Amino acid sequence: MLKDGRLCVTYGCRKVPYGIRAKISSNKGKTWGKEIIIRDDALTKDIGYPRSAVRPDGKVVTTYYYTTEEKVEQHIAATIWDPSELK
């Protein structure tokens, strides 16, 4: 749950462009907003299993395993993003 009470789900997108996505719900999960692209530069569809945590400042840290052209071997990566910019 985000600091403002909205729900957030993060997931791996295994369709081109491969990457990590999120959606936010303002009504306890009854409906979900537009897809948020956290990353879309994965080399293959072998990515995912994201986990997210809300920091004290309200930003979200999303961790996941990933591959890119620069780092072909699977590795753990993280993205910090601000859901307050998406209202």
N, CA, C and O atoms as CSV, one atom per row, in Angstrom:
chain,resi,resn,atom,element,x,y,z
A,1,MET,N,N,0.841,-1.166,0.000
A,1,MET,CA,C,0.000,0.000,0.000
A,1,MET,C,C,0.896,1.243,0.000
A,1,MET,O,O,1.882,1.324,0.733
A,2,LEU,N,N,0.524,2.196,-0.836
A,2,LEU,CA,C,1.278,3.442,-0.906
A,2,LEU,C,C,0.937,4.326,0.285
A,2,LEU,O,O,-0.046,4.078,0.983
A,3,LYS,N,N,1.739,5.345,0.517
A,3,LYS,CA,C,1.531,6.226,1.679
A,3,LYS,C,C,0.172,6.909,1.656
A,3,LYS,O,O,-0.385,7.220,2.709
A,4,ASP,N,N,-0.368,7.145,0.452
A,4,ASP,CA,C,-1.661,7.824,0.342
A,4,ASP,C,C,-2.843,6.859,0.361
A,4,ASP,O,O,-3.983,7.280,0.161
A,5,GLY,N,N,-2.588,5.563,0.601
A,5,GLY,CA,C,-3.650,4.575,0.706
A,5,GLY,C,C,-3.970,3.829,-0.579
A,5,GLY,O,O,-4.720,2.853,-0.549
A,6,ARG,N,N,-3.427,4.258,-1.696
A,6,ARG,CA,C,-3.668,3.535,-2.946
A,6,ARG,C,C,-2.910,2.209,-2.935
A,6,ARG,O,O,-1.883,2.072,-2.271
A,7,LEU,N,N,-3.431,1.243,-3.678
A,7,LEU,CA,C,-2.757,-0.043,-3.833
A,7,LEU,C,C,-1.867,-0.002,-5.064
A,7,LEU,O,O,-2.173,0.679,-6.042
A,8,CYS,N,N,-0.769,-0.735,-5.007
A,8,CYS,CA,C,0.164,-0.797,-6.128
A,8,CYS,C,C,0.548,-2.252,-6.358
A,8,CYS,O,O,0.859,-2.977,-5.414
A,9,VAL,N,N,0.524,-2.671,-7.616
A,9,VAL,CA,C,0.990,-4.001,-7.989
A,9,VAL,C,C,2.091,-3.832,-9.034
A,9,VAL,O,O,1.967,-3.015,-9.946
A,10,THR,N,N,3.166,-4.605,-8.898
A,10,THR,CA,C,4.249,-4.584,-9.887
A,10,THR,C,C,4.381,-5.978,-10.475
A,10,THR,O,O,4.130,-6.976,-9.800
A,11,TYR,N,N,4.782,-6.037,-11.750
A,11,TYR,CA,C,4.851,-7.326,-12.439
A,11,TYR,C,C,5.818,-7.248,-13.613
A,11,TYR,O,O,6.116,-6.165,-14.118
A,12,GLY,N,N,6.302,-8.409,-14.037
A,12,GLY,CA,C,7.164,-8.492,-15.210
A,12,GLY,C,C,6.315,-8.636,-16.460
A,12,GLY,O,O,5.367,-9.421,-16.481
A,13,CYS,N,N,6.645,-7.892,-17.492
A,13,CYS,CA,C,5.952,-7.978,-18.776
A,13,CYS,C,C,6.805,-8.833,-19.699
A,13,CYS,O,O,7.907,-8.436,-20.078
A,14,ARG,N,N,6.306,-9.988,-20.054
A,14,ARG,CA,C,7.070,-10.922,-20.882
A,14,ARG,C,C,6.608,-10.894,-22.333
A,14,ARG,O,O,6.705,-11.887,-23.054
A,15,LYS,N,N,6.102,-9.727,-22.745
A,15,LYS,CA,C,5.803,-9.450,-24.150
A,15,LYS,C,C,6.644,-8.247,-24.548
A,15,LYS,O,O,6.934,-7.389,-23.715
A,16,VAL,N,N,7.038,-8.178,-25.813
A,16,VAL,CA,C,7.863,-7.061,-26.302
A,16,VAL,C,C,7.084,-5.757,-26.161
A,16,VAL,O,O,5.915,-5.719,-26.545
A,17,PRO,N,N,7.669,-4.694,-25.635
A,17,PRO,CA,C,9.012,-4.632,-25.064
A,17,PRO,C,C,9.020,-5.228,-23.652
A,17,PRO,O,O,8.194,-4.867,-22.813
A,18,TYR,N,N,9.952,-6.133,-23.404
A,18,TYR,CA,C,10.056,-6.787,-22.107
A,18,TYR,C,C,10.444,-5.769,-21.041
A,18,TYR,O,O,11.227,-4.854,-21.296
A,19,GLY,N,N,9.892,-5.938,-19.852
A,19,GLY,CA,C,10.264,-5.016,-18.788
A,19,GLY,C,C,9.440,-5.196,-17.528
A,19,GLY,O,O,8.749,-6.200,-17.356
A,20,ILE,N,N,9.524,-4.220,-16.660
A,20,ILE,CA,C,8.831,-4.225,-15.377
A,20,ILE,C,C,7.753,-3.151,-15.417
A,20,ILE,O,O,8.000,-2.024,-15.847
A,21,ARG,N,N,6.560,-3.510,-14.965
A,21,ARG,CA,C,5.409,-2.616,-15.027
A,21,ARG,C,C,4.755,-2.503,-13.652
A,21,ARG,O,O,5.047,-3.279,-12.742
A,22,ALA,N,N,3.876,-1.532,-13.523
A,22,ALA,CA,C,3.088,-1.363,-12.300
A,22,ALA,C,C,1.707,-0.853,-12.676
A,22,ALA,O,O,1.508,-0.280,-13.748
A,23,LYS,N,N,0.767,-1.070,-11.781
A,23,LYS,CA,C,-0.562,-0.467,-11.883
A,23,LYS,C,C,-0.960,-0.027,-10.485
A,23,LYS,O,O,-0.534,-0.613,-9.490
A,24,ILE,N,N,-1.787,1.018,-10.424
A,24,ILE,CA,C,-2.225,1.575,-9.148
A,24,ILE,C,C,-3.747,1.601,-9.110
A,24,ILE,O,O,-4.401,1.915,-10.105
A,25,SER,N,N,-4.300,1.268,-7.947
A,25,SER,CA,C,-5.742,1.305,-7.732
A,25,SER,C,C,-6.069,2.308,-6.634
A,25,SER,O,O,-5.433,2.329,-5.580
A,26,SER,N,N,-7.063,3.129,-6.897
A,26,SER,CA,C,-7.521,4.108,-5.901
A,26,SER,C,C,-8.779,3.640,-5.179
A,26,SER,O,O,-9.296,4.348,-4.314
A,27,ASN,N,N,-9.283,2.441,-5.530
A,27,ASN,CA,C,-10.533,1.968,-4.932
A,27,ASN,C,C,-10.400,0.535,-4.398
A,27,ASN,O,O,-11.262,-0.314,-4.627
A,28,LYS,N,N,-9.325,0.298,-3.699
A,28,LYS,CA,C,-9.072,-0.981,-3.019
A,28,LYS,C,C,-9.019,-2.172,-3.968
A,28,LYS,O,O,-9.358,-3.291,-3.583
A,29,GLY,N,N,-8.592,-1.936,-5.210
A,29,GLY,CA,C,-8.399,-3.023,-6.153
A,29,GLY,C,C,-9.586,-3.349,-7.040
A,29,GLY,O,O,-9.522,-4.291,-7.830
A,30,LYS,N,N,-10.667,-2.591,-6.927
A,30,LYS,CA,C,-11.822,-2.848,-7.797
A,30,LYS,C,C,-11.482,-2.562,-9.253
A,30,LYS,O,O,-11.873,-3.312,-10.146
A,31,THR,N,N,-10.757,-1.483,-9.488
A,31,THR,CA,C,-10.279,-1.146,-10.829
A,31,THR,C,C,-8.828,-0.706,-10.712
A,31,THR,O,O,-8.359,-0.330,-9.638
A,32,TRP,N,N,-8.123,-0.760,-11.850
A,32,TRP,CA,C,-6.701,-0.421,-11.875
A,32,TRP,C,C,-6.448,0.619,-12.944
A,32,TRP,O,O,-7.087,0.609,-13.997
A,33,GLY,N,N,-5.517,1.513,-12.675
A,33,GLY,CA,C,-5.162,2.580,-13.600
A,33,GLY,C,C,-4.330,2.080,-14.766
A,33,GLY,O,O,-4.121,0.879,-14.941
A,34,LYS,N,N,-3.866,3.029,-15.552
A,34,LYS,CA,C,-3.037,2.724,-16.713
A,34,LYS,C,C,-1.754,2.012,-16.297
A,34,LYS,O,O,-1.267,2.167,-15.177
A,35,GLU,N,N,-1.228,1.236,-17.222
A,35,GLU,CA,C,0.040,0.558,-16.987
A,35,GLU,C,C,1.163,1.587,-16.873
A,35,GLU,O,O,1.275,2.496,-17.696
A,36,ILE,N,N,1.983,1.432,-15.850
A,36,ILE,CA,C,3.138,2.298,-15.622
A,36,ILE,C,C,4.376,1.513,-16.042
A,36,ILE,O,O,4.607,0.406,-15.556
A,37,ILE,N,N,5.156,2.074,-16.928
A,37,ILE,CA,C,6.376,1.398,-17.364
A,37,ILE,C,C,7.515,1.815,-16.442
A,37,ILE,O,O,7.938,2.971,-16.440
A,38,ILE,N,N,8.002,0.864,-15.664
A,38,ILE,CA,C,9.135,1.122,-14.783
A,38,ILE,C,C,10.432,0.949,-15.571
A,38,ILE,O,O,11.348,1.765,-15.472
A,39,ARG,N,N,10.492,-0.130,-16.354
A,39,ARG,CA,C,11.610,-0.360,-17.287
A,39,ARG,C,C,11.068,-1.100,-18.496
A,39,ARG,O,O,10.128,-1.886,-18.380
A,40,ASP,N,N,11.659,-0.849,-19.658
A,40,ASP,CA,C,11.243,-1.568,-20.865
A,40,ASP,C,C,12.435,-1.906,-21.756
A,40,ASP,O,O,12.313,-1.948,-22.980
A,41,ASP,N,N,13.576,-2.143,-21.137
A,41,ASP,CA,C,14.803,-2.389,-21.895
A,41,ASP,C,C,15.397,-3.780,-21.671
A,41,ASP,O,O,16.595,-3.980,-21.870
A,42,ALA,N,N,14.572,-4.741,-21.259
A,42,ALA,CA,C,15.095,-6.085,-21.008
A,42,ALA,C,C,15.471,-6.770,-22.316
A,42,ALA,O,O,14.820,-6.580,-23.343
A,43,LEU,N,N,16.516,-7.559,-22.259
A,43,LEU,CA,C,17.013,-8.261,-23.441
A,43,LEU,C,C,16.098,-9.417,-23.840
A,43,LEU,O,O,15.852,-9.639,-25.025
A,44,THR,N,N,15.597,-10.151,-22.851
A,44,THR,CA,C,14.731,-11.302,-23.115
A,44,THR,C,C,13.546,-11.270,-22.161
A,44,THR,O,O,13.441,-10.402,-21.295
A,45,LYS,N,N,12.652,-12.249,-22.348
A,45,LYS,CA,C,11.500,-12.330,-21.450
A,45,LYS,C,C,11.834,-13.024,-20.132
A,45,LYS,O,O,10.962,-13.171,-19.276
A,46,ASP,N,N,13.068,-13.446,-19.961
A,46,ASP,CA,C,13.490,-14.094,-18.719
A,46,ASP,C,C,13.820,-13.023,-17.686
A,46,ASP,O,O,14.983,-12.748,-17.393
A,47,ILE,N,N,12.778,-12.437,-17.155
A,47,ILE,CA,C,12.873,-11.329,-16.192
A,47,ILE,C,C,11.749,-11.479,-15.176
A,47,ILE,O,O,10.888,-12.346,-15.320
A,48,GLY,N,N,11.757,-10.647,-14.166
A,48,GLY,CA,C,10.562,-10.542,-13.361
A,48,GLY,C,C,10.696,-10.781,-11.885
A,48,GLY,O,O,11.710,-10.479,-11.257
A,49,TYR,N,N,9.608,-11.348,-11.348
A,49,TYR,CA,C,9.420,-11.571,-9.923
A,49,TYR,C,C,9.720,-10.317,-9.106
A,49,TYR,O,O,10.484,-10.372,-8.142
A,50,PRO,N,N,9.122,-9.185,-9.487
A,50,PRO,CA,C,9.401,-7.947,-8.764
A,50,PRO,C,C,8.793,-7.943,-7.362
A,50,PRO,O,O,7.762,-8.561,-7.096
A,51,ARG,N,N,9.458,-7.242,-6.509
A,51,ARG,CA,C,8.977,-6.968,-5.150
A,51,ARG,C,C,9.145,-5.481,-4.923
A,51,ARG,O,O,10.151,-4.896,-5.327
A,52,SER,N,N,8.169,-4.869,-4.282
A,52,SER,CA,C,8.226,-3.423,-4.064
A,52,SER,C,C,8.032,-3.095,-2.597
A,52,SER,O,O,7.317,-3.791,-1.876
A,53,ALA,N,N,8.676,-2.031,-2.172
A,53,ALA,CA,C,8.547,-1.522,-0.809
A,53,ALA,C,C,8.466,-0.005,-0.874
A,53,ALA,O,O,9.110,0.631,-1.708
A,54,VAL,N,N,7.670,0.560,0.014
A,54,VAL,CA,C,7.522,2.014,0.070
A,54,VAL,C,C,8.532,2.568,1.066
A,54,VAL,O,O,8.601,2.122,2.211
A,55,ARG,N,N,9.311,3.544,0.618
A,55,ARG,CA,C,10.289,4.199,1.486
A,55,ARG,C,C,9.588,5.232,2.364
A,55,ARG,O,O,8.457,5.616,2.069
A,56,PRO,N,N,10.237,5.691,3.437
A,56,PRO,CA,C,9.640,6.715,4.296
A,56,PRO,C,C,9.261,8.001,3.549
A,56,PRO,O,O,8.334,8.703,3.953
A,57,ASP,N,N,9.977,8.308,2.460
A,57,ASP,CA,C,9.654,9.521,1.699
A,57,ASP,C,C,8.519,9.308,0.699
A,57,ASP,O,O,8.173,10.227,-0.044
A,58,GLY,N,N,7.933,8.100,0.670
A,58,GLY,CA,C,6.808,7.811,-0.217
A,58,GLY,C,C,7.197,7.234,-1.566
A,58,GLY,O,O,6.338,6.748,-2.301
A,59,LYS,N,N,8.476,7.280,-1.900
A,59,LYS,CA,C,8.916,6.673,-3.158
A,59,LYS,C,C,8.910,5.153,-3.009
A,59,LYS,O,O,8.981,4.625,-1.899
A,60,VAL,N,N,8.826,4.463,-4.139
A,60,VAL,CA,C,8.772,3.007,-4.145
A,60,VAL,C,C,10.088,2.456,-4.684
A,60,VAL,O,O,10.611,2.938,-5.689
A,61,VAL,N,N,10.612,1.445,-4.007
A,61,VAL,CA,C,11.776,0.705,-4.496
A,61,VAL,C,C,11.241,-0.620,-5.028
A,61,VAL,O,O,10.636,-1.394,-4.287
A,62,THR,N,N,11.464,-0.874,-6.300
A,62,THR,CA,C,11.051,-2.133,-6.913
A,62,THR,C,C,12.305,-2.899,-7.311
A,62,THR,O,O,13.130,-2.396,-8.074
A,63,THR,N,N,12.447,-4.118,-6.791
A,63,THR,CA,C,13.578,-4.980,-7.135
A,63,THR,C,C,13.063,-6.138,-7.989
A,63,THR,O,O,11.898,-6.523,-7.887
A,64,TYR,N,N,13.940,-6.690,-8.831
A,64,TYR,CA,C,13.543,-7.736,-9.778
A,64,TYR,C,C,14.802,-8.351,-10.365
A,64,TYR,O,O,15.892,-7.797,-10.223
A,65,TYR,N,N,14.653,-9.501,-11.029
A,65,TYR,CA,C,15.812,-10.012,-11.768
A,65,TYR,C,C,15.640,-9.612,-13.219
A,65,TYR,O,O,14.517,-9.483,-13.705
A,66,TYR,N,N,16.763,-9.414,-13.919
A,66,TYR,CA,C,16.732,-8.718,-15.198
A,66,TYR,C,C,17.926,-9.093,-16.060
A,66,TYR,O,O,18.940,-9.573,-15.553
A,67,THR,N,N,17.804,-8.875,-17.362
A,67,THR,CA,C,18.915,-8.982,-18.307
A,67,THR,C,C,18.836,-7.811,-19.278
A,67,THR,O,O,17.745,-7.414,-19.686
A,68,THR,N,N,19.977,-7.262,-19.646
A,68,THR,CA,C,20.025,-6.173,-20.625
A,68,THR,C,C,21.159,-6.449,-21.611
A,68,THR,O,O,21.963,-7.357,-21.399
A,69,GLU,N,N,21.219,-5.677,-22.671
A,69,GLU,CA,C,22.329,-5.837,-23.621
A,69,GLU,C,C,23.667,-5.595,-22.935
A,69,GLU,O,O,24.655,-6.261,-23.243
A,70,GLU,N,N,23.701,-4.639,-22.004
A,70,GLU,CA,C,24.941,-4.310,-21.303
A,70,GLU,C,C,25.323,-5.375,-20.282
A,70,GLU,O,O,26.505,-5.585,-20.011
A,71,LYS,N,N,24.325,-6.043,-19.720
A,71,LYS,CA,C,24.558,-7.042,-18.674
A,71,LYS,C,C,23.693,-8.263,-18.993
A,71,LYS,O,O,22.598,-8.422,-18.454
A,72,VAL,N,N,24.208,-9.120,-19.879
A,72,VAL,CA,C,23.438,-10.231,-20.432
A,72,VAL,C,C,23.072,-11.272,-19.373
A,72,VAL,O,O,21.976,-11.831,-19.412
A,73,GLU,N,N,23.967,-11.537,-18.438
A,73,GLU,CA,C,23.661,-12.522,-17.404
A,73,GLU,C,C,22.593,-11.970,-16.467
A,73,GLU,O,O,22.562,-10.775,-16.171
A,74,GLN,N,N,21.726,-12.854,-16.009
A,74,GLN,CA,C,20.684,-12.422,-15.083
A,74,GLN,C,C,21.315,-11.784,-13.860
A,74,GLN,O,O,22.338,-12.241,-13.350
A,75,HIS,N,N,20.683,-10.726,-13.407
A,75,HIS,CA,C,21.175,-10.022,-12.225
A,75,HIS,C,C,19.993,-9.386,-11.501
A,75,HIS,O,O,18.910,-9.228,-12.065
A,76,ILE,N,N,20.220,-9.033,-10.269
A,76,ILE,CA,C,19.199,-8.339,-9.496
A,76,ILE,C,C,19.363,-6.845,-9.752
A,76,ILE,O,O,20.467,-6.306,-9.680
A,77,ALA,N,N,18.257,-6.193,-10.048
A,77,ALA,CA,C,18.270,-4.754,-10.304
A,77,ALA,C,C,17.176,-4.104,-9.463
A,77,ALA,O,O,16.306,-4.785,-8.919
A,78,ALA,N,N,17.230,-2.797,-9.367
A,78,ALA,CA,C,16.221,-2.053,-8.612
A,78,ALA,C,C,15.965,-0.719,-9.288
A,78,ALA,O,O,16.850,-0.129,-9.907
A,79,THR,N,N,14.741,-0.266,-9.153
A,79,THR,CA,C,14.347,1.053,-9.643
A,79,THR,C,C,13.605,1.766,-8.524
A,79,THR,O,O,12.739,1.184,-7.872
A,80,ILE,N,N,13.946,3.021,-8.308
A,80,ILE,CA,C,13.227,3.859,-7.347
A,80,ILE,C,C,12.356,4.804,-8.161
A,80,ILE,O,O,12.846,5.511,-9.042
A,81,TRP,N,N,11.062,4.810,-7.860
A,81,TRP,CA,C,10.142,5.656,-8.613
A,81,TRP,C,C,9.142,6.312,-7.670
A,81,TRP,O,O,8.943,5.857,-6.543
A,82,ASP,N,N,8.517,7.384,-8.142
A,82,ASP,CA,C,7.666,8.219,-7.294
A,82,ASP,C,C,6.209,8.145,-7.751
A,82,ASP,O,O,5.848,8.776,-8.745
A,83,PRO,N,N,5.363,7.384,-7.042
A,83,PRO,CA,C,3.964,7.274,-7.445
A,83,PRO,C,C,3.178,8.576,-7.293
A,83,PRO,O,O,2.120,8.724,-7.905
A,84,SER,N,N,3.667,9.516,-6.495
A,84,SER,CA,C,2.942,10.789,-6.339
A,84,SER,C,C,2.957,11.596,-7.627
A,84,SER,O,O,2.132,12.492,-7.806
A,85,GLU,N,N,3.888,11.289,-8.527
A,85,GLU,CA,C,3.945,11.974,-9.815
A,85,GLU,C,C,2.917,11.420,-10.796
A,85,GLU,O,O,2.784,11.937,-11.905
A,86,LEU,N,N,2.188,10.374,-10.404
A,86,LEU,CA,C,1.280,9.681,-11.316
A,86,LEU,C,C,-0.185,9.870,-10.964
A,86,LEU,O,O,-1.021,9.106,-11.448
A,87,LYS,N,N,-0.528,10.835,-10.160
A,87,LYS,CA,C,-1.930,11.035,-9.755
A,87,LYS,C,C,-2.742,11.622,-10.875
A,87,LYS,O,O,-3.939,11.857,-10.713
